[in-house]
Every structure is written in C-alpha cells, then in structure tokens.
Amino acid sequence: MRYVIYILVMLYTLCVGTATAQEDSTDTGKTPVDEFDRVKGLKLKPRLGLGIGTMMFYGDIGRDNAGYHPGTADLGYTLDITNELTSYLDLRLYTVFSTLTVNEMNSDRRLNMQSQVRSGGALVSYNFDHFLPETRGAEPFIGMGFEAFEFLSKTDLYDANGMRYHYWSDGSIRSIAENAGNANEAVMLQRDYVYETDLRELNRDGFGAYPERNFAIPVSAGVQFKVTDRFNARLAATYLFTLTDLVDNVSAQSAGNRQGNARNDRFLFSSVSINYDLNPLQIKKPKINPEFFDDAGNLLAGLDDTDLDGIADVIDECPGTPENAPVDAKGCPLDSDGDGFPDYLDEEPQSAHTYVDAEGVALDDDEIYERYLMWNDSIPWKGSVFSEDYAQVLADASKAKMSYRVRIPRDAVLSQEEINALLAFEDVHTTEDDGDRYFLVGDFDNLPEAVREKLELLESGFAPDVVSGNDDEGYAQVENTEEVEAQVRDKMQAEAAAETPDHVEGLHFRVQVGAFSREVPEQIFAGMNDVIKVKGSDGLIRYMTRSYQSMEAAAERRIELLLLGFDGAFITAYESGDRITLQQAGMQVHDNSKDVLVDSENNSIDPDAVFFRIRLGTFNGDIPTKVLDQMLTFGDVRPRRNPDGSTSFMSEPVKSHREALEMLEHAFELGIDQPQVVGEFNGQFLTEEEARRFKEVGAEQVYFQD
C-alpha cells in the first residue's frame, strides 16, 4: 500500500498547487488593499476526515448478495483529506481498510470467503452549490473517481482440529463426505469461522497466481452537515465497480456448480465520518482604511511612526524597534545571516552558518563537536568556552549505568551475509520499545565508539541508529550525530590507509537452535533468555544463542539444548567479524558431518519430545459435580494451573495424533463439552497444528568429535 499512499500525496500536492497557481497571477496595477482581497480568495483549506462504515460484497459468492442485507456487512475504516477546489467542487483523497465476509447459507454450494481489503483513491465531488442557498446547514453531494485496492481472500475449509468440512443434504456438517463408503463413521463438526486457506493458492479452477491488486471506479453520493466552523459530519455511500472478477476466486470460467457470472465484483461502502478543517493558510485582511493609500498604492505622508523606523504604525509588525536599526518592509529588524540575532545585536552579521554563540558569532567545527559531546555524553567535557559548570551531571551511583548502543530493527529480513555479520558481534541481544523489536549491538561508554560501530554496520548493509540508555529504563535515539560521524569516518579512512585498524572482533562461538520456514511459538523458548531471533532473506527464521568465548562453553550449551529436545542444535564460529568453518576455529569435526556455512531449513525440534493431550475443560473456582463425574469416568486426568489463575484438566500425554483423536472421540462420547487436542513440548502447550508440524518433520543433526 505504500505506493498507493505515495500516489495520493502526489495527487493532492498537484491539485492544490494548480489551484494556488490559478489564484496567484500578478497585477501590478492593484493597490495593497486589492492585493489583500485577492489573497483572501485563495482556495487552500484541507479537511482531515476519519470515519467508520460497513463494506458489503456483490459478486459470485453470495450470488450478488441475493437473500442478504446490509446488516451482514463488515466494518471498515477510512482516513481522508478533502480540499475545496471551487465553491462547488471538492477533491477527496482517501484510504480505506476493511474486511469482506460472505457465507452462503441459502445455497447448495455453501461457499464462503473473507477478504482483507486495503485501498486508496481520489474522488471529485459536486455539492449542488448552484442550486442551494449560500447559508445552509446541510448539502448533498455526488462524486466519481479512481481507486487502487489490494485484496487478500481466504476461505474456511477446516475446523479448529484440522478436520475438513463436508456439507450433507440434511444441513449438517460432518467429517466425511455424504456419498463416501465409510460415511457412517462421520462425526458432526461445527464451523469455527476461521478463514485459514488462501483462495488463490487453492487454485481450484486453474486461475494460477493472478494479481491481488487491481483498480476500481468509485461512484459516491451522500450529504454533509456543518457541526461547527471547524467540524463537519458526512454520511456517504460509495459503490465501487472493480476491474476484476476474482476477489472471491469464482468467475464464469469456474467449473461445476462453482461457476459464476461474467460480471466483475463490486463493493458497497456506507460510512459516517467527522471532518476537521486544518485551515493552514488563513490570511486575514488588515484593518487598513483605503484612504491611507494614494492612487499608486503608497502610504500617505503624515501617518504616525512612533519608533522612527520609516514604517507607519498602522502596518508596522514590530513596533518599538531601536532607533536607526535597519528594518524590512514590515518594520522588523533585519537578520542578514538568519541566525536568530538581528543585525543591530549581531557581532558577526554575516556568519558562515547558523551555529553561533550568544553574540551571534559562528562556531568552528571543534567548538560545535565539543558542545555536542557535552550535552550528549555523561563525561563532563571542558573547553575553552564552556566550563565544567555546564557539563552534564554524572549519573547517581544508585542508578543503572547509561551507555551507548547501536540499534537495528529486529523484524528486518537479512541475507546470509548480513546474518553472519550481525552474529559476528559478540554483544548482541534483543529489546522491545512500544511494540517495535530491535537488536542492540555493543556497549560503549562514549558516543564516538558507538558511531564507529554504526558506520561499520552501515557498510555491512544494515540500517542502524545510535541509542543511549540502559536495560532498566530503556533506550532513546541519539539525534544530530552528523558532525561526530564525519570526524569518525575521517579517522576510519585514515586507519584504512595506514592499515592499522583498531576495531577487530575476536574468536567466539554461538549455538544455532534451529532454522525454521515459519515462526516458532514463543512458548517453545520459555525460560531461554539467551536466544535471539533473526529473519533471513532466504525465508528462514533462525534462533541463535548468545556468544561464548570458548568452544567448550558453546558445546556445553549445545548439550543442554539437545537434552531439552532441540535435536538439531549445532555450533557456529566467528572471527574478526566473519563467519568461519568449525575446522578453521580449531574444532575436530567428523568427516560425515555438516560443517555449516550456508544454512538450510533445520527443524531442530525432536519429534519424540512432542506429545499430544486432550484439554477436557478449563474452570475458575469449583468444578460442577457432573463435570467431575465425567472427568473421573474418562480416567487419568491431571489439573494444570494457568497463569490467569484458572485450572485446566488435561489427559495423559500420547505420542501420536491418531491416539489423541481416539481420546477426543471418547471425550465426546462421555458428553464432555468442547474437548480440544493440544500439543506439548518441554512442558509448554502448543496448538494441535504446531504439534503435528513438529511431529511430521524430522530433525537434522550435526555431530562433533569429543
């Protein structure tokens, strides 16, 4: 959607710029009063709108919404900017985030679909200004425009236990098709309304990987109410004619009873919104009587000029200017170099740049750098200008130590080389700030060393920034490091020319717990605070331990992980900022083992350490007598205390999913309400699907000689 937002901003800038240009013609024959009248008519008044509404789908699934009504629609949210082009035309740029859900309940097909829709567009509307009174509290409008949208459509084919829905003629949903030979073994199912299957990837009709981005023509109508001078309320209905018939993955080319019609899919978005008038350009006409001007537009002589600066008091924006101080046409003191000091007070009216001292004199680079260090470092710097009294106070001994670190976004997708470069730093750990996750690299006492680390990571392809703080109080980004970066970069270039680098990493080791194609549930690593997660551009998500200075320490940690059930954990080595082979690191490796430099998918979870259980129920407080009798009849039920204080009753663990389904069937027979299959690894619960995935994929192992 970034390109959609970019297009909207560009369209808005273009339209507003055009309107401004049309109003900005110059006529030297006009008096200043006429000029103020011209500026007053400038149409630059954007209004920011925020709204909520419902989105309804008209397409092949649901048979053009036959038998349904607007109450079945999903919520949608809209954000827009509206600018008045003329008294009767508005330009509206908008974006909409919504969901489309259709479930065929009155059809023999029983198709269903849910699609996440994100869109952005531009719409020009007409408000009937030619026919309405000038003073009005409400005005209708109609509009038309162009929209780009993205749809991600899925369907619900399986229940929470992974069992496929089969719709029978009696209206029930069962686990086996009605015409199957073993239909008598079917069990009743209930839809969970979780749309888990991607319709495009399902490829039922051979449409292939068709685009999930398309365009639409929106046609809108509604009414706008004036609430206050700044706030308007808006009711609108927008019908969108899309240029695709594949939002629901059904068209005239679909097979069998899935076949639809040849019409493209359509949406109806009905919304209510509140608009706020930002009014960024509000130029008021000065209260100057036209008789103060002569025919040429010049002020007449004889008007008062109290501060004797040559500008009459009636138009002087800076009254009280010192006598003989040079002023501009508005009566304000001149500031030739723009450093904030008027020329009559500036000891250096033509400063080289705006970094000046209290007399307006430009500072040289050394002085700027010194002041920067003083206000951004905990070290009490001294200089020829600033004394120690201005330095930052050293942190209280009772507080956590403040330090500098280099921060990298943790959710970034990294190449194999970038992963190796990141893990080659010994001190790497993760942190979270307002929901955003980051890697923190290094631990420095001063800013220049942290800046050096940032520049080295930039050369490795990362997008880092420098932060200061501590683990207890959090970290904040250090701003305005350009001057320090320039000096550190010069020093690094000089070191490179002299071939005397002073920043070299030593030999250290890590243990790769596993590399997975999908993100592993966080509870798998419960209590393992030394594990970090790295996303690779190859699609794999790697879980690595912290660094170890010795091979023996890394080997001990690997053994611990093997005992915990991470059967494919292996050791990696780094030296001087690079990933090296285990043999290069001095480890003796079996000839038939992998000495991994480029990783492949490595599901390190030992399948034998994964179990299944039946969650028979979760309760707060006392258990009903009937439920207790059912538990006793089921046999071998054990309570499990949950973090929220509730208690779950679990069956004994079994190793196969088949055994778990047999126990689930037994629970249903006993009348237990909503029993559920769950997985377990290292005492932590998993979903049934996660446990089955770890059971079905074997682990790869790497063996080393003692």
WOPE-V997273 format. One record per residue. N is the residue number from 1. RES is the residue in one small letter. SS is DSSP state (~ for helix, > for strand, _ for the rest). D_LAST is the distance of its C-alpha to the last C-alpha in Angstrom with 1 decimal. Layout:
# WOPE-V997273
[[N,RES,SS,D_LAST] [N,RES,SS,D_LAST]]
This chain:
# WOPE-V997273
[[1,m,_,54.2] [2,r,~,53.8] [3,y,~,56.1] [4,v,~,58.6] [5,i,~,58.8] [6,y,~,59.1] [7,i,~,62.0] [8,l,~,63.8] [9,v,~,63.6] [10,m,~,64.9] [11,l,~,67.8] [12,y,~,68.8] [13,t,~,68.8] [14,l,~,70.9] [15,c,~,73.4] [16,v,~,73.9] [17,g,~,74.2] [18,t,~,76.8] [19,a,~,78.8] [20,t,~,78.7] [21,a,~,79.8] [22,q,~,82.7] [23,e,~,83.9] [24,d,_,83.4] [25,s,_,86.3] [26,t,_,88.2] [27,d,_,92.0] [28,t,_,93.3] [29,g,_,96.6] [30,k,_,95.3] [31,t,_,95.9] [32,p,~,93.0] [33,v,~,94.2] [34,d,~,93.9] [35,e,~,90.5] [36,f,~,89.3] [37,d,~,90.8] [38,r,~,88.7] [39,v,~,85.4] [40,k,~,86.2] [41,g,_,86.0] [42,l,_,82.5] [43,k,_,80.4] [44,l,_,76.9] [45,k,_,76.2] [46,p,_,72.8] [47,r,>,72.2] [48,l,>,68.8] [49,g,>,68.5] [50,l,>,66.1] [51,g,>,66.7] [52,i,>,65.6] [53,g,>,66.8] [54,t,>,66.2] [55,m,>,65.0] [56,m,>,66.3] [57,f,>,65.3] [58,y,>,67.9] [59,g,_,66.4] [60,d,_,65.7] [61,i,_,63.6] [62,g,_,66.2] [63,r,_,68.9] [64,d,_,70.0] [65,n,_,69.7] [66,a,_,72.3] [67,g,_,72.8] [68,y,_,70.8] [69,h,_,72.0] [70,p,~,70.8] [71,g,~,69.5] [72,t,~,66.6] [73,a,_,65.4] [74,d,>,62.3] [75,l,>,62.2] [76,g,>,61.9] [77,y,>,61.8] [78,t,>,63.5] [79,l,>,63.7] [80,d,>,66.4] [81,i,>,68.4] [82,t,>,72.1] [83,n,>,74.5] [84,e,>,78.2] [85,l,_,79.3] [86,t,_,83.0] [87,s,_,85.0] [88,y,_,84.4] [89,l,>,81.0] [90,d,>,77.5] [91,l,>,74.2] [92,r,>,71.3] [93,l,>,67.6] [94,y,>,65.4] [95,t,>,62.0] [96,v,>,61.5] [97,f,>,58.4] [98,s,>,59.1] [99,t,>,58.0] [100,l,>,59.9] [101,t,>,59.6] [102,v,>,61.6] [103,n,>,61.5] [104,e,_,63.9] [105,m,_,65.4] [106,n,_,68.7] [107,s,_,67.5] [108,d,_,66.5] [109,r,_,63.5] [110,r,_,61.8] [111,l,_,59.9] [112,n,>,58.4] [113,m,>,57.0] [114,q,>,55.8] [115,s,>,55.5] [116,q,>,54.5] [117,v,>,57.1] [118,r,>,57.0] [119,s,>,60.0] [120,g,>,61.9] [121,g,>,65.4] [122,a,>,68.8] [123,l,>,72.1] [124,v,>,75.6] [125,s,>,78.0] [126,y,>,81.8] [127,n,_,83.3] [128,f,_,87.0] [129,d,_,88.2] [130,h,_,91.3] [131,f,_,92.5] [132,l,_,91.5] [133,p,_,93.1] [134,e,_,91.6] [135,t,_,91.0] [136,r,_,88.8] [137,g,_,86.3] [138,a,>,84.6] [139,e,>,84.4] [140,p,>,83.2] [141,f,>,81.1] [142,i,>,79.9] [143,g,>,77.2] [144,m,>,75.2] [145,g,>,72.2] [146,f,>,68.9] [147,e,>,65.4] [148,a,>,61.9] [149,f,>,59.6] [150,e,>,56.1] [151,f,>,55.5] [152,l,>,52.4] [153,s,>,53.5] [154,k,>,51.7] [155,t,>,52.8] [156,d,_,52.1] [157,l,_,51.1] [158,y,>,48.8] [159,d,_,49.0] [160,a,_,46.5] [161,n,_,44.6] [162,g,_,44.4] [163,m,_,47.3] [164,r,>,49.7] [165,y,_,53.4] [166,h,>,56.1] [167,y,>,59.6] [168,w,_,62.2] [169,s,_,65.9] [170,d,_,66.6] [171,g,_,64.9] [172,s,_,61.7] [173,i,>,58.1] [174,r,>,55.9] [175,s,_,52.5] [176,i,_,54.0] [177,a,_,56.7] [178,e,_,60.2] [179,n,_,60.9] [180,a,_,57.6] [181,g,_,57.8] [182,n,_,55.8] [183,a,~,57.6] [184,n,~,58.5] [185,e,~,54.8] [186,a,_,54.9] [187,v,_,54.3] [188,m,>,56.1] [189,l,_,54.3] [190,q,_,55.1] [191,r,_,54.5] [192,d,_,52.2] [193,y,_,53.7] [194,v,_,50.3] [195,y,_,50.6] [196,e,_,47.1] [197,t,>,47.8] [198,d,>,48.5] [199,l,~,51.8] [200,r,~,51.3] [201,e,~,47.9] [202,l,~,49.5] [203,n,_,51.9] [204,r,_,54.3] [205,d,_,57.1] [206,g,_,55.2] [207,f,_,56.0] [208,g,_,52.5] [209,a,_,51.1] [210,y,_,54.5] [211,p,_,54.7] [212,e,_,54.4] [213,r,>,56.5] [214,n,>,60.2] [215,f,>,63.6] [216,a,>,66.5] [217,i,>,70.1] [218,p,>,70.8] [219,v,>,74.4] [220,s,>,75.0] [221,a,>,77.9] [222,g,>,78.4] [223,v,>,80.1] [224,q,>,79.4] [225,f,>,80.8] [226,k,>,81.4] [227,v,_,80.1] [228,t,_,80.5] [229,d,_,81.0] [230,r,_,77.2] [231,f,>,76.0] [232,n,>,76.8] [233,a,>,75.8] [234,r,>,75.2] [235,l,>,75.4] [236,a,>,74.4] [237,a,>,73.6] [238,t,>,71.9] [239,y,>,71.7] [240,l,>,69.1] [241,f,>,69.8] [242,t,>,66.4] [243,l,_,66.0] [244,t,_,63.5] [245,d,_,63.7] [246,l,_,60.0] [247,v,_,59.2] [248,d,_,59.2] [249,n,_,57.9] [250,v,_,61.1] [251,s,_,64.0] [252,a,_,66.8] [253,q,_,64.3] [254,s,_,62.3] [255,a,_,62.6] [256,g,~,64.4] [257,n,~,65.4] [258,r,~,63.0] [259,q,_,65.5] [260,g,_,66.9] [261,n,_,69.8] [262,a,_,70.0] [263,r,_,70.3] [264,n,_,67.7] [265,d,_,66.0] [266,r,>,67.7] [267,f,>,66.9] [268,l,>,69.2] [269,f,>,68.2] [270,s,>,70.6] [271,s,>,69.9] [272,v,>,71.3] [273,s,>,70.4] [274,i,>,71.4] [275,n,>,72.1] [276,y,>,72.2] [277,d,>,74.3] [278,l,_,72.2] [279,n,_,75.3] [280,p,_,73.6] [281,l,_,76.8] [282,q,_,79.8] [283,i,_,82.4] [284,k,_,85.5] [285,k,_,88.9] [286,p,_,90.1] [287,k,_,93.3] [288,i,_,95.4] [289,n,_,99.0] [290,p,~,99.8] [291,e,~,102.9] [292,f,~,100.7] [293,f,>,100.2] [294,d,_,102.7] [295,d,_,103.1] [296,a,_,100.4] [297,g,_,97.9] [298,n,_,98.1] [299,l,>,98.5] [300,l,_,102.0] [301,a,_,103.1] [302,g,_,104.1] [303,l,_,100.9] [304,d,_,99.4] [305,d,_,96.5] [306,t,_,95.7] [307,d,_,92.9] [308,l,_,94.9] [309,d,_,91.9] [310,g,_,94.1] [311,i,_,92.7] [312,a,_,95.0] [313,d,_,93.8] [314,v,_,94.0] [315,i,_,91.1] [316,d,_,89.3] [317,e,_,85.7] [318,c,_,85.2] [319,p,_,88.4] [320,g,_,88.7] [321,t,_,87.2] [322,p,_,88.2] [323,e,_,91.3] [324,n,_,90.8] [325,a,_,87.1] [326,p,_,86.4] [327,v,>,85.7] [328,d,_,85.0] [329,a,_,87.2] [330,k,_,86.1] [331,g,_,87.1] [332,c,_,83.5] [333,p,>,82.5] [334,l,_,80.9] [335,d,_,77.2] [336,s,_,77.0] [337,d,_,73.2] [338,g,_,72.1] [339,d,_,70.3] [340,g,_,72.0] [341,f,_,74.5] [342,p,_,78.1] [343,d,_,79.6] [344,y,_,82.1] [345,l,_,79.3] [346,d,_,76.7] [347,e,_,76.4] [348,e,_,74.9] [349,p,_,76.4] [350,q,_,74.5] [351,s,_,70.9] [352,a,_,68.2] [353,h,_,66.3] [354,t,_,66.3] [355,y,_,63.9] [356,v,>,66.6] [357,d,_,67.4] [358,a,_,70.1] [359,e,_,72.9] [360,g,_,71.7] [361,v,_,70.4] [362,a,>,67.3] [363,l,_,64.1] [364,d,_,62.1] [365,d,~,58.4] [366,d,~,57.3] [367,e,~,59.4] [368,i,~,58.1] [369,y,~,54.5] [370,e,~,55.2] [371,r,~,56.8] [372,y,~,54.0] [373,l,~,51.4] [374,m,~,53.7] [375,w,~,54.0] [376,n,~,50.4] [377,d,_,48.4] [378,s,_,48.2] [379,i,_,48.9] [380,p,_,52.6] [381,w,_,53.6] [382,k,_,56.8] [383,g,_,59.0] [384,s,_,62.5] [385,v,_,63.9] [386,f,_,61.9] [387,s,_,61.6] [388,e,~,59.0] [389,d,~,61.1] [390,y,~,60.1] [391,a,_,56.3] [392,q,_,54.2] [393,v,_,53.8] [394,l,_,50.4] [395,a,_,48.6] [396,d,_,49.3] [397,a,_,46.6] [398,s,_,46.4] [399,k,_,45.5] [400,a,_,42.1] [401,k,_,41.3] [402,m,_,42.5] [403,s,>,40.4] [404,y,>,40.3] [405,r,>,37.8] [406,v,>,37.7] [407,r,>,38.1] [408,i,>,37.3] [409,p,>,38.5] [410,r,_,35.6] [411,d,_,37.2] [412,a,_,37.5] [413,v,>,36.0] [414,l,>,33.6] [415,s,_,32.6] [416,q,~,29.0] [417,e,~,29.8] [418,e,~,31.3] [419,i,~,28.4] [420,n,~,26.0] [421,a,~,28.7] [422,l,~,29.0] [423,l,~,25.3] [424,a,_,25.0] [425,f,_,27.1] [426,e,_,25.1] [427,d,_,27.8] [428,v,>,28.6] [429,h,>,29.8] [430,t,>,32.5] [431,t,>,36.0] [432,e,>,39.1] [433,d,>,42.8] [434,d,_,45.7] [435,g,_,43.6] [436,d,>,42.1] [437,r,>,38.3] [438,y,>,36.8] [439,f,>,33.7] [440,l,>,34.2] [441,v,>,32.7] [442,g,>,32.8] [443,d,>,34.6] [444,f,>,37.5] [445,d,_,40.3] [446,n,_,42.8] [447,l,~,44.0] [448,p,~,43.7] [449,e,~,39.9] [450,a,~,39.6] [451,v,~,42.0] [452,r,~,39.9] [453,e,~,36.9] [454,k,~,39.2] [455,l,~,40.5] [456,e,~,37.0] [457,l,~,36.2] [458,l,~,39.5] [459,e,~,38.6] [460,s,_,35.5] [461,g,_,37.8] [462,f,_,37.7] [463,a,_,40.8] [464,p,_,40.0] [465,d,>,42.4] [466,v,>,42.3] [467,v,>,42.7] [468,s,>,43.2] [469,g,>,42.8] [470,n,>,40.1] [471,d,_,38.1] [472,d,_,40.8] [473,e,_,43.9] [474,g,>,42.5] [475,y,>,42.8] [476,a,>,45.8] [477,q,>,46.2] [478,v,_,47.5] [479,e,_,50.6] [480,n,_,52.3] [481,t,_,49.5] [482,e,~,51.1] [483,e,~,52.4] [484,v,~,49.1] [485,e,~,47.3] [486,a,~,49.8] [487,q,~,49.2] [488,v,~,45.4] [489,r,~,45.5] [490,d,~,47.8] [491,k,~,45.4] [492,m,~,42.4] [493,q,~,44.5] [494,a,~,45.5] [495,e,~,41.9] [496,a,~,41.0] [497,a,~,44.0] [498,a,~,43.1] [499,e,_,39.4] [500,t,_,38.4] [501,p,_,36.5] [502,d,_,35.6] [503,h,_,33.6] [504,v,_,30.0] [505,e,_,26.9] [506,g,_,23.7] [507,l,_,20.1] [508,h,>,18.8] [509,f,>,16.7] [510,r,>,17.7] [511,v,>,16.6] [512,q,>,19.0] [513,v,>,20.0] [514,g,>,22.0] [515,a,>,24.8] [516,f,>,28.0] [517,s,_,31.4] [518,r,_,33.2] [519,e,_,32.9] [520,v,_,30.9] [521,p,_,33.0] [522,e,~,32.4] [523,q,~,32.1] [524,i,~,28.7] [525,f,~,27.3] [526,a,_,29.6] [527,g,_,28.4] [528,m,_,25.7] [529,n,_,27.5] [530,d,_,24.7] [531,v,>,24.9] [532,i,>,27.2] [533,k,>,28.8] [534,v,>,29.5] [535,k,>,31.9] [536,g,>,31.5] [537,s,_,34.4] [538,d,_,32.7] [539,g,_,33.6] [540,l,_,30.1] [541,i,>,29.5] [542,r,>,26.0] [543,y,>,24.7] [544,m,>,22.4] [545,t,>,21.2] [546,r,_,22.4] [547,s,_,20.7] [548,y,>,18.1] [549,q,_,18.3] [550,s,_,14.7] [551,m,~,11.4] [552,e,~,10.2] [553,a,~,13.4] [554,a,~,13.2] [555,a,~,9.8] [556,e,~,11.7] [557,r,~,14.7] [558,r,~,13.1] [559,i,~,12.1] [560,e,~,15.8] [561,l,~,17.2] [562,l,~,15.6] [563,l,~,17.2] [564,l,_,20.4] [565,g,_,20.7] [566,f,>,19.6] [567,d,_,17.7] [568,g,_,17.5] [569,a,_,16.2] [570,f,>,14.2] [571,i,>,13.6] [572,t,>,16.4] [573,a,>,17.1] [574,y,>,20.6] [575,e,>,22.2] [576,s,_,26.0] [577,g,_,27.0] [578,d,>,25.3] [579,r,>,22.5] [580,i,>,20.0] [581,t,_,17.3] [582,l,_,13.6] [583,q,_,13.7] [584,q,_,16.7] [585,a,_,15.0] [586,g,_,12.6] [587,m,_,9.4] [588,q,_,8.1] [589,v,>,9.1] [590,h,_,9.9] [591,d,_,13.6] [592,n,_,15.0] [593,s,_,13.7] [594,k,_,15.8] [595,d,_,15.6] [596,v,_,18.3] [597,l,_,21.2] [598,v,_,24.1] [599,d,_,23.4] [600,s,_,25.1] [601,e,_,26.0] [602,n,>,23.0] [603,n,_,24.3] [604,s,_,21.3] [605,i,>,23.3] [606,d,_,22.3] [607,p,~,25.6] [608,d,~,25.2] [609,a,~,25.1] [610,v,>,28.5] [611,f,>,31.6] [612,f,>,35.4] [613,r,>,38.1] [614,i,>,41.9] [615,r,>,43.3] [616,l,>,46.7] [617,g,>,48.3] [618,t,>,48.0] [619,f,>,50.7] [620,n,_,51.9] [621,g,_,53.7] [622,d,_,55.0] [623,i,_,54.3] [624,p,_,57.5] [625,t,~,58.3] [626,k,~,58.4] [627,v,~,54.9] [628,l,~,53.6] [629,d,~,55.2] [630,q,~,53.4] [631,m,~,50.1] [632,l,~,50.7] [633,t,~,51.8] [634,f,~,48.7] [635,g,_,46.6] [636,d,_,43.2] [637,v,_,43.7] [638,r,>,41.8] [639,p,>,42.9] [640,r,>,40.7] [641,r,>,41.9] [642,n,_,42.1] [643,p,_,42.0] [644,d,_,45.7] [645,g,_,46.7] [646,s,_,47.4] [647,t,>,45.9] [648,s,>,44.5] [649,f,>,44.5] [650,m,>,41.6] [651,s,_,41.2] [652,e,_,38.3] [653,p,_,35.2] [654,v,>,35.0] [655,k,_,32.3] [656,s,_,34.7] [657,h,~,37.4] [658,r,~,39.8] [659,e,~,39.7] [660,a,~,40.2] [661,l,~,43.3] [662,e,~,44.7] [663,m,~,44.4] [664,l,~,46.0] [665,e,~,48.9] [666,h,~,49.3] [667,a,~,49.5] [668,f,~,52.2] [669,e,~,54.1] [670,l,_,54.2] [671,g,_,55.8] [672,i,_,53.0] [673,d,_,53.7] [674,q,_,51.2] [675,p,_,47.9] [676,q,>,44.9] [677,v,>,41.6] [678,v,>,38.7] [679,g,>,34.9] [680,e,>,32.3] [681,f,>,28.7] [682,n,_,27.1] [683,g,_,30.6] [684,q,>,32.1] [685,f,>,34.9] [686,l,>,34.9] [687,t,>,37.9] [688,e,~,38.3] [689,e,~,37.8] [690,e,~,34.5] [691,a,~,33.1] [692,r,~,34.3] [693,r,~,32.7] [694,f,~,29.3] [695,k,~,29.9] [696,e,~,31.1] [697,v,_,28.3] [698,g,_,24.9] [699,a,_,21.7] [700,e,_,19.5] [701,q,_,15.7] [702,v,_,13.0] [703,y,_,9.6] [704,f,>,6.5] [705,q,_,3.8] [706,d,_,0.0]]
